Amino acid sequence: MPEHTLHPFEQVTPAFVMDAIESKGYRCDHRVFALNSYENRVYQVGIEEEAPLIAKFYRPERWSDEQIAEEHAFAFELAEQELPIVVPLHDTDGRSLFHFRGFRFALFPRRGGHAPEFDNRDNLRIMGRLLGRLHAIGAVHPFVARPRLDVQSFGRDSIDLISNHFIPAGHKSTYDSLTADLLVGLEQRFAQVPELTWLRTHGDCHPGNILWRDEAPQMVDLDDARMAPAVQDLWMMLSGDREQQAVQLGRILDGYYEFNDFDPRERLLIEPLRSLRILHHTAWLARRWDDPTFPHHFPWFNTPRYWDEHILALREQIAALHEPALPLI
């Protein structure tokens, strides 16, 4: 039997977490609770005579220090413009990214809230205002170290990994044929939006990264911030059939237009971006399969049923790329 090789995150025990935090001058009260995070490791940690902190330990070799620094700088920039976003804490030297025994980590204040209710049209309009302001700031200058969310990074790179190293033999020919057709469709859709504007975005603006508190949203987790079209931060708030999504997009844009312009051609990119997310999510699971928490929390991945459903989803996305853009209502 091969010897078990420890995954780096197996070193991040409660004692390790407390030692890391105390290295920054805090005194822990031994209450350490793991929070729901897979890409990184995130904990709520009790602090003696103070409010608890949130400690985020970055996955080794995913982002460089420069890329994490851009994440933090973007958060600080947004907060300086009074956007409701949770920003990392910094020490007396102004540093917000810390190193401890080979790991990078950041500390955040704990913020409460509940999931947003996007069946409420007023909430969608409020989110539109927030994203309009965020993108106005995001367009001021680009990320230098962080990459683009594009067909190459989320599409071709993901497909190459799955096709060459993960897809079962019985599914490979179908997968390769479908993804080749899908890539053609993606390129055609992006070509329909020449001179596309790329700006700094949240990048992963789904309801789980928004806390609703005191009738207002608060954004968290810029870990996936990338250069992307503005619509990347809008489409994940849409749900239901095309008519419902068109109404929801209209309410978001009602608020968005109060602070920023929106290129209506970007509606053509909603289904391409959805397709790229599907491809990237599958590749993300594959890349992380050596992390013991992934087989534990995603036991359905890499099963015959999973690949059947994934291929069906790709077929549906190819069909969706031939539909017209959502109308503006």
Phi, psi and omega in degrees: 000130181295149180289136180291130178258124181293134170284144182310322183291345177292346174283341186274078178270168176306320178296320179297316180300314181294321178299319180297315182292320179291339175293344177260012172097003178269159176244113182280150180256016175076010174262108182233119182238122176289133179258168187285093178210137182248318183294317176244186172242126186232135184225145165265128187234126177288139180240131182301127175060020176218170177292151177299157176247159171254123180250126181245117178260118185286141177298127180301140172068013175272299177251149172280167176302321181295322180290322176292322178299323178293323175303310182295317181298321178296317178299315179297320180298317178295317181295324178298332177268015174067030171279142182283092182219141179279121183251153178291155175278152177236156181273186184294342177268003179084008181273139178241349175251121185246156179240137178209116177046048175088358179247150170259139177213161177224155180243141182226150171291149177282134177232135179264169178158176179233168181295144180291152177252096186275002169282353175268115185295328178296323178295322177295321178295320177297317177296323178298318177299315181298315182289327175299317178292317181300316183287330175298321177285319181297337181274353184297316175206159185272165163292144177258317184268329183280146186275177173274153167265100185218184184296327180290306188289319182264339183259283185301315182298321179292315181297318180300318180297311183294314183295320187272339188227352190226322187296134176299150184304322182292343181252351192296313184296319178295316180299313182297320180293314181295316182291329175297315177295321181296318179298321177299314179298321179296315180298320180296318180294315179296327179293339178283354178237071180294156181054043179296137178274124176254133181216170177289126181234165171299317173091334183219053190274068174257166185305332180292344179256018177231127175255130179259124184212133180054044176062027179213153180275154173224125184270144177228161167064087173267021185301331181258016180301131180213168167287129183198167171294154182303324185295343176303326181272359181255321194291333182287353175269359182266145179207165179090197181280179185299320180296316179297318180295322179297318178296316180297316179299321178299319179292320177299314183291333174305316178282322183302316184295345178291338184232349186200159172272155176229129179283110185297341178296337182293347174300334177294344185263359182298308180291321173302318180291326175296318178299315180297324179294320178298313180297315183293323181296318178297316179293326178297315178299319180295316181295333186260008189293343177277355176275117186305335181289338183285309175302329180290316185268341181235058185295341181281346182289147176066024173260159178305320180296322179300312183292325175300314182290324179295316179296322176298318179298322178294319177301316181296324180289324175300318178294320182295330180292343179267356178276154177292163178297155175303136177289157174270119182247000000 
